[in-house]
């Protein structure tokens, strides 16, 4: 089995985290604002905050790129390759 070279993989980690986190944050924020007059929307804002955190972590991973602990075969690389 041939290992991939470090610079050949163009996949940016965190892209899907940005997409899912953004959808969660925006979707639940709209729902919380629409449901506010009818019920207490407090728990919905927790999901909005969680989605925003996931979005910002994904944004960090997209900007930062791969790190030394991202092993191509999964897990971590303890040798620091």
Buried (B, 14 or more C-beta within 10 A) or exposed (E): EEEEEEEEEEEBBBEEBBEBBBEBBBBBBEBBEEEEEEEEBEEBEEBBBBBBBBBBBBBEBBEEEBEEEBBBEEEEEEEEE
